[in-house]
Amino acid sequence: MFGAKLRYPHRLLLWTVLALSLLGAACGGDDEAEPDGGETVAEGEAAAGGEESGTQATAASAEGTGPDVVTTSTLPPPTTTTTTLPPGRRLGVVLLAPDQADNSLNFREGPGTDNPVVGELLPAQAGLAPTGALEVVNGRVWHELITQDTSGWAYGYYLTEIWSPEEVEAEWEWKAALDNFANALVLGNGLADTVSWRGLFVIYYDQNLRRWEPDELSGLGDDDTELRWSNTGASADQEGDATVGTWKQVIADPFLADYLDEEVEIEVGGLTLGANAVLPGSAISSAFANFPWVAIHDPGDNEEFGGLDWSTWLVFLEMEQGRPRVVGLQPQVAYP
């Protein structure tokens, strides 16, 4: 077993005992526990696995007239090298239209749409770790990201930093952001200075993600174009299932009426709804799920309705250049 030849038969018993002893030492011990958690990666590369190793017995013949000397050599246990995700705030997927069946964000081998797709990022997917590498391709900023499965590049338009409600409450000037937005609605100008660089998005009781680009915001309050807004959770294209009105009539004026109400309740990360709330699928659309939000809740003013005339506006924010800005609105309103 050990490659050593016995020269003295009368010591057979001694060698038998020694062999059994070594065999027990080589085969004993607890099984190694599996690592806790999933695999980790860093800098876009999968964590390297260590070489297999174990206990190995070898034999060597000693010089002289005595019996062969059997020595055992135990290799050191394998060194497990784990690399952690790079430090920094995690990113999440945002603004993918929830009404589209093939709704996902391409994850590419390199920056730009000319590179092969290596995977897909799902709506509202979070925990994406940026390596810090950025590339601008055709005027578009791409981020290098790593997940538990792979690494790749994604278009920054559909990504945002993840902030907890506690962080927003403590570190953001979120109330000033809401005040600036409301003042711009009252004055009818300056709205572009209060909202995201992407523009302003609204989901109104359905899954239609409406967007106004930055250059459309300056005259939005004076725009008399009548739009169809769903008020039942059904498609606004269906006759009889929509509110018809301008941006000012349907969005700006009702928002201001609630925000400026003396009894309004405002809470970071809150979701206060009335007793007769009927939610169209989800209270928060997947398009907005990774943005921090502020809930503006008007409990209702008419005693005749017993509080059933409540309304809640979810205002989604994003930190841009050290300043929070409004990126989206999603109302929940009751009609007694």
N, C-alpha and C positions, 0 to 999 in steps of 0.2 A: 504493500500500500504506500509506503513512504520511499521506495526505491533504495532501501538499505539492505545489504545481504548479511545475515547472521553468521559469524565465524565460529561461535562456540555454542553447540547444541545444548549444553547443560544450562544455558541461560535463556532457553526458550520461554520458560514461564515468566521470567522477568520482563522479557520483551512483549509478551502477550499482554501483561498488565499495563505496561507503558503505552502500547498501541491503543488499548481500550480507553485509557485515560485521555490521550490526545484526541481520539475520535469524539469523545464526549465534549471536549472543549471546543472543537471546531464546529459542532452542530448545535451548540446551546445558544441561549440568549433570546431576548424578546424581539418580535418582529418590529421593524422600523415603522413608526407611525407615518401615515400619509400627510403631506403638507396641508395645512389648514387654508382654505380659500382657493380661488381660481388661480390660473397661471398669470404671471405678471410680465409686462413688457416695458421696454424703454427705448426712447429714440427711434421708434418705428420698427424695432427688431424684436422678434420673439426671444424670450429668455432662453439662454442656452442650457441644454440638459447636461448633467455630469456623466462621466463614464461609469459603467457598471463596475463595481468592485466588491470583493468579499474576502474571506479568510482563506489563505493559501498555505499549505504545509509543504515544506521542501526538506530534502535529506542531503547531508554532506558527509563524506567519509573522512574520518580523522586520520592523520598520519600516526604510525606507531603500531604497536601490537595489540592495543585494546580494541574493543568492539567499535563498530561504526557509531559516530556521534550523530544523533538525529536532532536537528534544530527546527524550530517552527518560526515562521516569519508571518506576521499579521500586518497586512497593508492598512494604512490609516483609513478610517471611514470616509466615504465620498463627501467631498465638500459641495454643499448645495449653494449655488450662487443665484440669488434672486435679485432682480432689478425692479425697482418701484417705478410707477408712473411718474413722469416729470412733474415737478411742483407747479403750482399755478391753479387758477380758477378753472373749473370744468365748464364745458360748453354743452348746449343742448340744441336740438333741432326745433325750428319755429317756422311759422307762416307757410306751411304746406297746406294747400287748399283741401279742407276736409271733405268736400263734396266730390272729389275725384277718386275713382276706384284704384288707379295705379299710383297711389300717393306715397312716394318715397324720394329720398335724396340720394343721388348717385355718389358713391365713394370711389374715387379714381386713384390710379397708380401714381399719377403726377398732377401738377396744377394745370388746369385747362381742360376743355371738353375733348381735345384730341387724344387724351390719354385713356387707356383701357379702364373699364369699370371693374373694380375688385370686390365690390359689395354694395349694399344699400343701407342707408340710415333711415330708420322708421320715424313717422311723425311723433313728436314729443320725446324722442329718444334723448336721454341725458347721460351724464358721466363721461363725456368724450374728453380726452386729455390732449390739449394742444402741446406740440413740441416746441412751439415758439417760432417755427419757420413759417414765413408768409411769402407769397409770390403774387405779383400783379400780372395778369394775363388779359390783354385786350381791355384794360381798364377795370377788371374785376379782381377782387382780392380773394385769394384761395388760402386756406389754412391746412397745415399738415396736422393730422390727428392720429391717435392710436386708441384702439379699443382692446378688449380682452381677446379678440380674435385676430385682428389684423391691423395694419396701418394704411393710411392713404390720405387723400386730399379732398376737401369739400369746399364748395362755394360759400363764402362768408355771408352772403345775403341771407341765407337760411340758418344762421347760427347766432347764438347769443350766450353771454355769460350767465351762469347759474348763481343766483343770490337767494339766501333764505329770507323769510319775512323778518326775522330778528335782525339780520344785517341791514336790511332796508330801513327798518324802524330806527336803528341806531346810527347809521352812517349816511343815509341819503337825505337830501332836502326834498323829500317827496311832497310835502304840503306846498312848498313853493312851486313845485312843478305843476300841481293841480291848479293853484291860484293863477299862474301864468297862462295856463291853457284856458281857464274860465274867462280871464280878462280878455284874451284874444277873441273868444267867441262873442263877448259883449261888444267889443270895439269893432269887430268885423275885419280886423287886419292883424298881421303879426302871427298868424297861426303856424306858419312854417317854422318860426323860431322856437316853437314849443313842442314840436313833434319829432319823431325819429327821422333820420336821414333817408330812410326807405319810403317815408310817406306816412299816411294814416290809414288804419284798417278798421273795419267794422263788421261784426257778425250780429245780425238782427233777427233773433228767434229761429234761425235756420242754419244751414251749413254753408251758406254762400259767403265767401270771404271777399268783401268789397274793399278796394284800395283806391285812395286818392294820392297821386304822386305829388312830390313837393311843389312842383310848379303849378299844380292845380289848386293849392290851398289858399292862395291869396284872395281869390274871388269867390270862395266857396259859400260864404254867408250871403252873397248877393245873387247866387245862381238860382234861377227860378225853374230849373229843370225838374219836372216831377218824376220821381222814381217809384217803383213798386217794391215795398218792403214787406216781407212775410211777417204776419203777427200770430201765426198758429203753429209754427214749426214746420209747416209744409212749404213747398216751393212757392216763391213769390210770383212765379210765372202763371200759376193757376188762378183763374178768374174767381174773385170772391174771397181769396185767401190772402189778401195783401192790403196793407195800408199804402195809400198813394199820397206822396207829398215830397216836398223839397228836403234837402239836407237840413236846412234851418228849421223847418217845421217838425221833422221827425226825429232829428238827432240833437241839434244845437239847443233849441229852446227847451225841450223837456229835460235835457241834462242840466242846464242852468237852473231851471225851476227847482230841481232836487238838490243840486249842490249848494244853492243859496238859501235853502229852507232852514229855518231856525232849529228845527228838531232833527236835522239830518244826523245820521250816525256814520262816522268814517273810520275804517279799520284797515290796517295793512294786512293783507293775506286773509281777510275775512270773507264770509259768504253768508250774510244774513238775508234770509228770504222770508216772505210772508207765509201764512198758514195754507193758503190756496195756491202755492207755487206749483206750476206744471213745467217740468224741465224737458226741453227737446233733446233727449238722449243724454246729454251731459251738461252740467252747469257751466263748465269751462271747456271751450273748444280746444282740440288738440293743437290748433294753429297758435294758440296763445299760452299753452300749458307751461312752458319753460320761462315765460316772462314773470317777474314779480308783479303783483297787482294790488290795487287799493279798492276796497268795496265802499261805495257811497250808497247808503240805505236810507230812504225816506219811509218811515213806518206808516205813513198815511195820515191825512189831516181831517178827514170827514168822519165824524162820529157816527153818522147815519150808516156808514158802510162797515163799521166795526173793525177797522184796520185792514180791510181787504183792498184798499186802494193804494197799497204800498208799491214801491219801486226800488230797484237796486241796479246801480251801474257799476260794472267792473271795469276799472281803468288800468290798462297794462302799461308798464313803464320799462324803460331801458336806460342804462347808464352809458352816456356818450360823452367822451372827452371830459370826464369828471362831473357831468351834470345830468340829472335824470330828465328824460323826455317821454312824452306820451307816444305810444306806438299803436295802441288798439283800444277799442271800446266794445263791450258786450253787455247789453242791457237785459234785465229781467224785470218785467212790469206786470202787474195784475190789473185786471179789469173786473170790478165787482158787478 
